[in-house]
Amino acid sequence: MSQAFKSLERARRWRLWEFVFWPLALASPWLLSGHALIINEIAIVALFAVSLDLVLGYAGIVSLGHAAFFGMGAYSAALFAKLVMPDPLVGMIFAILVSTLLGAVCSLTIMRGTDLTRLMVTLGVALILMELANKLDWLTGGADGLQGVIMGPLLGRFEFDLYGQTAAWYSLTVLLLFFLLSRRLVHSPFGATLTALRDNRLRSVAIGIPVTSRLVVIYTVAAGVAGAAGALLAQTTSFASIDVFELHRSADLMLLLVIGGTGWLYGGVTGAVVFKLMQDWIAAITPQYWTFWIGLFLVVLVLVGRDRLLRPWTWLQRGRP
């Protein structure tokens, strides 16, 4: 058995703490029923962060326009519920398909150029979609947002309640499903070729890895995952606005991955938990200056180093590819 195959097998193997983490996560809306709304937000942001980590952490594609797919998923799900049918699962599938198609088209824009070029191109796509959503107010509601969205009960039985428990379980379940899909993908031979081209694209071409097709596939898959996160936001809030396309959505994702780490799917989940809890806690103490304290935390994190400041997460990362 080759060393590379052994490494893949070791990375694919589930660890004990993972069997504890996910049952606790799925049970959290019941265990912490008073905090179901924040749990729902964390699950959505975590899924969004996982989608960016697929292209940034594993393929080395720097993007400031990942909100384009998030927003497309949100508007697709909201419009589907308003104009076609309110079933959340069918709307979720529709949103994923639309976002995946957009990702396949946009993947053509990242094939050439430097990281700076990709930053500008990906950002431009998100800005174009935001302006379209603003101008097509007869369809999207413009700056006022898409209102009058009514979601049907989940599986025909579970209504989306004001306390957010159904929404939290729904978002956590979708997060787990896409996490398993992403985990399977990055711990496969396909994922190994992604990390190879991330580390050295010229050498990857020299040994016969089809770089272009790999980038197209992972960018398209990541777009679909981001679209699922956007659909969750629209479905659990019954609302979609042009805010979903704004730069801060993509910038916040970068912050999450700075906190949790890239090239490790749990980095997005970890970053989402830390960032949202800090935001909620600090904003409750000092609503006017919460951004200052989060900014200070990020500065300290970079200066001291994540491995030192968040040592428990460093231990959990052992054995990652």
C-alpha positions as CSV (number, residue, x, y, z in Angstrom):
1,M,0.0,0.0,0.0
2,S,1.5,3.3,-1.1
3,Q,2.3,6.1,1.4
4,A,-0.2,8.4,-0.3
5,F,-3.0,5.9,0.0
6,K,-2.2,5.3,3.7
7,S,-2.4,9.1,4.2
8,L,-5.8,9.3,2.6
9,E,-7.1,6.4,4.7
10,R,-5.8,8.0,7.9
11,A,-7.4,11.3,7.0
12,R,-10.7,9.7,6.1
13,R,-10.9,7.9,9.4
14,W,-13.4,9.4,11.9
15,R,-12.1,10.4,15.3
16,L,-13.7,9.8,18.7
17,W,-14.4,13.5,19.4
18,E,-16.4,13.7,16.1
19,F,-18.8,11.1,17.3
20,V,-19.4,13.3,20.3
21,F,-19.5,16.6,18.5
22,W,-22.2,16.0,15.9
23,P,-24.8,14.3,18.2
24,L,-24.3,17.2,20.6
25,A,-24.7,19.7,17.8
26,L,-27.9,18.1,16.6
27,A,-29.3,18.0,20.1
28,S,-28.4,21.6,20.9
29,P,-31.7,23.1,19.8
30,W,-33.3,20.9,22.4
31,L,-30.6,21.2,25.1
32,L,-30.4,25.0,24.6
33,S,-33.9,25.7,23.5
34,G,-33.7,29.4,24.5
35,H,-30.8,29.9,22.1
36,A,-32.2,28.1,19.0
37,L,-32.1,31.2,16.9
38,I,-28.4,31.8,17.4
39,I,-27.7,28.1,16.8
40,N,-29.6,28.4,13.5
41,E,-27.4,31.4,12.5
42,I,-24.2,29.5,13.5
43,A,-25.2,26.5,11.3
44,I,-25.9,28.7,8.3
45,V,-22.7,30.6,8.6
46,A,-20.7,27.4,9.2
47,L,-22.1,25.8,6.0
48,F,-21.2,29.0,4.1
49,A,-17.6,28.9,5.6
50,V,-17.2,25.2,4.6
51,S,-18.1,26.2,1.0
52,L,-15.4,28.8,0.9
53,D,-12.8,26.5,2.5
54,L,-13.3,24.0,-0.4
55,V,-12.0,26.6,-2.8
56,L,-9.6,28.5,-0.6
57,G,-8.2,25.9,1.8
58,Y,-8.1,23.0,-0.6
59,A,-7.8,24.5,-4.1
60,G,-6.0,27.8,-3.2
61,I,-8.5,30.0,-4.9
62,V,-8.8,33.4,-3.1
63,S,-12.4,34.8,-3.5
64,L,-14.1,38.0,-2.2
65,G,-17.2,37.3,-4.2
66,H,-18.4,34.0,-2.6
67,A,-21.5,35.9,-1.5
68,A,-22.7,35.8,-5.1
69,F,-23.6,32.1,-4.7
70,F,-25.0,32.6,-1.2
71,G,-27.3,35.4,-2.4
72,M,-28.3,33.5,-5.5
73,G,-29.4,30.6,-3.2
74,A,-31.3,32.9,-0.9
75,Y,-33.2,34.6,-3.7
76,S,-33.8,31.3,-5.6
77,A,-35.3,29.7,-2.5
78,A,-37.4,32.7,-1.6
79,L,-38.8,33.3,-5.1
80,F,-39.5,29.6,-5.5
81,A,-41.5,29.6,-2.3
82,K,-43.4,32.7,-3.3
83,L,-44.1,32.0,-7.0
84,V,-44.1,28.2,-7.3
85,M,-44.6,26.2,-4.1
86,P,-43.7,26.7,-0.4
87,D,-42.2,23.3,0.3
88,P,-38.7,23.9,1.9
89,L,-37.0,20.8,0.6
90,V,-38.0,21.3,-3.0
91,G,-37.0,24.9,-2.7
92,M,-33.7,23.9,-1.3
93,I,-33.0,21.6,-4.2
94,F,-34.0,24.3,-6.7
95,A,-31.7,26.8,-5.0
96,I,-28.8,24.4,-5.0
97,L,-29.2,23.7,-8.7
98,V,-29.4,27.4,-9.6
99,S,-26.3,28.2,-7.5
100,T,-24.4,25.3,-8.9
101,L,-25.2,26.4,-12.4
102,L,-24.0,29.9,-11.6
103,G,-20.8,28.4,-10.1
104,A,-20.2,26.5,-13.3
105,V,-20.5,29.6,-15.4
106,C,-18.4,31.7,-13.0
107,S,-15.7,29.0,-12.8
108,L,-14.6,30.2,-16.3
109,T,-13.4,33.5,-14.8
110,I,-10.9,32.0,-12.3
111,M,-8.9,29.9,-14.8
112,R,-6.3,32.6,-15.5
113,G,-4.7,35.5,-13.8
114,T,-3.1,36.0,-10.3
115,D,-4.8,35.9,-6.9
116,L,-5.4,39.7,-7.2
117,T,-7.2,39.2,-10.5
118,R,-9.4,36.5,-9.1
119,L,-10.2,38.7,-6.1
120,M,-11.4,41.5,-8.4
121,V,-13.3,39.2,-10.8
122,T,-15.1,37.3,-8.0
123,L,-16.0,40.5,-6.2
124,G,-17.3,42.0,-9.5
125,V,-19.7,39.1,-10.0
126,A,-21.2,39.6,-6.6
127,L,-21.6,43.4,-7.2
128,I,-23.3,42.8,-10.5
129,L,-25.8,40.4,-9.0
130,M,-26.4,42.8,-6.1
131,E,-27.2,45.6,-8.6
132,L,-29.4,43.3,-10.7
133,A,-31.4,42.4,-7.5
134,N,-31.7,46.1,-6.7
135,K,-32.9,47.1,-10.2
136,L,-35.3,44.2,-10.8
137,D,-37.5,45.4,-8.0
138,W,-40.6,44.1,-9.7
139,L,-39.2,40.6,-9.0
140,T,-36.9,40.9,-6.1
141,G,-38.4,43.8,-4.2
142,G,-35.3,45.9,-4.7
143,A,-33.8,47.7,-1.7
144,D,-36.8,46.8,0.4
145,G,-36.2,43.1,0.0
146,L,-38.4,40.2,-1.1
147,Q,-41.4,40.2,1.2
148,G,-44.5,38.0,1.5
149,V,-42.5,34.8,1.5
150,I,-44.4,32.1,3.3
151,M,-42.6,28.8,3.9
152,G,-44.6,25.6,4.3
153,P,-44.1,23.1,7.1
154,L,-40.9,20.9,6.9
155,L,-41.8,17.4,5.7
156,G,-45.4,18.5,5.8
157,R,-45.4,18.4,9.6
158,F,-43.0,20.7,11.3
159,E,-43.9,24.4,11.2
160,F,-41.1,27.1,11.4
161,D,-41.8,28.5,14.8
162,L,-40.8,31.9,16.3
163,Y,-38.5,30.2,18.7
164,G,-36.4,28.8,15.9
165,Q,-36.2,25.2,17.0
166,T,-37.4,23.7,13.7
167,A,-35.2,26.1,11.8
168,A,-32.1,25.2,13.9
169,W,-32.7,21.4,13.4
170,Y,-33.2,21.9,9.7
171,S,-30.1,24.0,9.3
172,L,-28.0,21.6,11.4
173,T,-29.2,18.6,9.4
174,V,-28.3,20.3,6.1
175,L,-25.0,21.4,7.5
176,L,-24.2,17.8,8.5
177,L,-25.2,16.4,5.1
178,F,-23.1,18.8,3.2
179,F,-20.2,18.4,5.7
180,L,-20.2,14.6,5.0
181,L,-20.3,15.2,1.3
182,S,-17.4,17.7,1.5
183,R,-15.4,15.4,3.8
184,R,-15.8,12.6,1.4
185,L,-14.7,14.8,-1.5
186,V,-11.6,16.3,0.1
187,H,-10.4,12.9,1.6
188,S,-10.6,11.2,-1.8
189,P,-7.9,11.0,-4.6
190,F,-9.7,14.0,-6.2
191,G,-9.1,16.0,-3.0
192,A,-5.5,14.9,-2.9
193,T,-5.0,16.4,-6.4
194,L,-6.6,19.6,-5.3
195,T,-4.1,20.1,-2.5
196,A,-1.3,19.2,-4.9
197,L,-2.3,22.0,-7.3
198,R,-2.8,24.3,-4.4
199,D,0.7,23.8,-3.3
200,N,2.3,23.9,-6.7
201,R,0.2,24.3,-9.9
202,L,3.1,24.0,-12.3
203,R,4.3,20.7,-10.8
204,S,0.7,19.4,-10.9
205,V,0.5,20.2,-14.6
206,A,3.8,18.4,-15.1
207,I,2.7,15.2,-13.5
208,G,-0.5,15.1,-15.5
209,I,-3.2,16.5,-13.2
210,P,-6.0,18.1,-15.2
211,V,-5.8,21.4,-13.3
212,T,-8.6,23.2,-15.2
213,S,-11.2,20.5,-14.8
214,R,-10.3,20.1,-11.1
215,L,-10.8,23.8,-10.5
216,V,-14.1,23.9,-12.4
217,V,-15.5,21.0,-10.4
218,I,-14.5,22.2,-6.9
219,Y,-15.6,25.8,-7.7
220,T,-19.0,24.5,-8.9
221,V,-19.5,22.2,-5.9
222,A,-18.5,25.0,-3.5
223,A,-21.1,27.3,-5.2
224,G,-23.8,24.8,-4.7
225,V,-22.9,24.4,-1.0
226,A,-22.9,28.2,-0.6
227,G,-26.3,28.3,-2.3
228,A,-27.6,25.8,0.2
229,A,-26.5,28.1,3.0
230,G,-28.2,31.1,1.3
231,A,-31.4,29.0,0.9
232,L,-31.4,28.2,4.6
233,L,-31.2,31.9,5.5
234,A,-34.1,32.8,3.2
235,Q,-36.2,29.8,4.3
236,T,-35.7,30.2,8.1
237,T,-36.3,34.0,8.0
238,S,-38.9,34.1,5.2
239,F,-37.0,37.0,3.7
240,A,-34.3,37.9,1.2
241,S,-32.7,41.2,0.6
242,I,-29.8,42.6,-1.5
243,D,-27.7,42.5,1.7
244,V,-27.0,38.8,0.9
245,F,-24.7,39.9,-1.9
246,E,-22.7,42.5,0.0
247,L,-19.0,42.5,0.5
248,H,-19.2,42.0,4.2
249,R,-20.7,38.5,3.7
250,S,-17.5,37.4,1.9
251,A,-15.2,39.4,4.2
252,D,-16.8,37.8,7.3
253,L,-16.1,34.3,5.8
254,M,-12.4,35.2,5.5
255,L,-12.5,36.2,9.2
256,L,-14.1,32.8,10.1
257,L,-11.4,30.9,8.3
258,V,-8.7,33.1,9.9
259,I,-10.1,32.0,13.3
260,G,-10.7,28.4,12.5
261,G,-8.0,27.7,9.9
262,T,-8.1,26.7,6.2
263,G,-7.6,23.3,4.6
264,W,-9.6,21.7,7.5
265,L,-13.4,21.6,7.1
266,Y,-13.9,21.9,10.9
267,G,-12.1,25.3,10.6
268,G,-15.2,26.8,9.1
269,V,-17.4,25.3,11.7
270,T,-15.0,26.4,14.5
271,G,-14.7,29.9,13.1
272,A,-18.5,30.2,12.9
273,V,-19.1,29.1,16.5
274,V,-16.4,31.4,17.9
275,F,-17.3,34.4,15.7
276,K,-21.0,34.3,16.2
277,L,-20.8,33.7,20.0
278,M,-18.3,36.5,20.4
279,Q,-20.5,38.8,18.3
280,D,-23.6,38.0,20.3
281,W,-21.8,38.2,23.6
282,I,-19.9,41.4,23.0
283,A,-22.8,43.1,21.3
284,A,-25.0,42.4,24.4
285,I,-22.3,44.1,26.6
286,T,-21.4,47.0,24.3
287,P,-23.6,47.4,21.3
288,Q,-21.7,50.5,20.0
289,Y,-18.2,49.0,20.1
290,W,-18.5,45.3,19.4
291,T,-16.7,45.6,16.1
292,F,-13.7,47.1,17.9
293,W,-13.4,44.2,20.3
294,I,-13.7,41.6,17.5
295,G,-11.1,43.5,15.5
296,L,-8.8,43.5,18.5
297,F,-9.3,39.8,19.0
298,L,-8.3,39.2,15.3
299,V,-5.2,41.4,15.7
300,V,-4.1,39.4,18.8
301,L,-5.0,36.1,17.0
302,V,-2.7,37.0,14.1
303,L,0.1,38.4,16.3
304,V,0.1,35.6,18.8
305,G,-0.8,32.8,16.4
306,R,-3.9,30.7,16.3
307,D,-2.0,27.6,17.4
308,R,-1.0,29.3,20.6
309,L,-4.3,31.2,21.3
310,L,-6.6,28.4,20.4
311,R,-4.5,25.4,21.4
312,P,-7.5,22.9,21.8
313,W,-8.4,23.4,18.2
314,T,-4.7,22.7,17.2
315,W,-5.0,19.3,18.9
316,L,-8.2,18.5,17.1
317,Q,-6.5,19.4,13.8
318,R,-3.9,16.6,14.2
319,G,-4.1,14.1,11.4
320,R,-5.8,16.4,8.9
321,P,-4.4,16.1,5.3
